């Protein structure tokens, strides 16, 4: 496979951009490679600057649940583009998307749009602290909630991939009130709440942990978070930036039947455009300025292009049978890769929910970040590079999820499983 143009572009990018990329997750150093430079995409396929085509399971890191350049999304964005790109003033599109989210997610009565998942989580935490009058926040090891100072503790995603220690650049005083606990450890969480619960402002969690490779919550874990926070007067925040409208039409909270106090969104609700949001009960959200006294603002918040793309995306997802089809595709893909690994004599642990999945080269079940870090990273690197050679585009990290879309066809799934079988059998020779 010729990647000469990508290599040349990467070398030039390194002269002007730290590491040659504008997000560490795009770097490929952990798998011994360089990032590809993409020229165009449509449906489930991307084409790089060298003309190589790939079946895409990254999908812009999750937002493109309808695939690239879905006709409905493009039509709506083009319509708005002819009217303007940004006004710095309200548009009806903001209200339409806000109403759509509240209809699909009952726990959200009011919502505030921002420009990224990081803005959403940091704003939700600030709101929770103001609402409760408390300082301590609890998160979980391997859950990544963006790069806000207070939450960049024991984070997953690119932080785990690059093995970055601690939080350089973040004063210890800022993270003194951030406690990071083991994901799925019910008894450990209960113990901390028993000791500190009356000082805990909020518990923030990825209901399905997608930033350590995708780890499902064990039975009773989310239920205990809800019970303990309610008991101690703390707020429960679901970070659904990744899972929102991807694991079910009503997000992970619908899938598991848990009603959080606040929810953070991103990715899918922008249909591929930069977006984030946080929302919850009216009385809590009423503390946000200008209605209340908790300040948060953004020049491009509610950008009409992002609102239009989000509306078009959610309208497609609300159609009958869409999620059944997505789940069926994801299940077939995951089961196919699992069988390919087992046939090759390679240990693997898999998980899935809706249109996202996790594949760990690990001999045991993965229930937390410690388990995920025991995965065979050398095998993953060989697998990643082998799949890339066969035209399958995966995230360049064991600690990232796999995403499927409505654009993936049965043929795409079959080709991917076949590629996995060939690559994995070759690794174990």
Helices and strands as residue ranges (DSSP letters): H 4-16, G 18-20, G 24-26, G 29-31, E 38-42, E 45-48, E 53-56, G 59-62, H 71-81, H 92-104, E 110-114, H 117-132, E 136-140, G 149-151, H 157-161, H 172-175, E 178-181, H 186-196, G 197-199, E 200-205, H 221-232, E 235-239, H 251-256, E 262-266, G 267-270, E 276-280, H 282-285, H 304-317, H 322-343, E 349-353, E 356-360, H 369-372, H 377-389, E 392-393, E 402-403, H 410-427
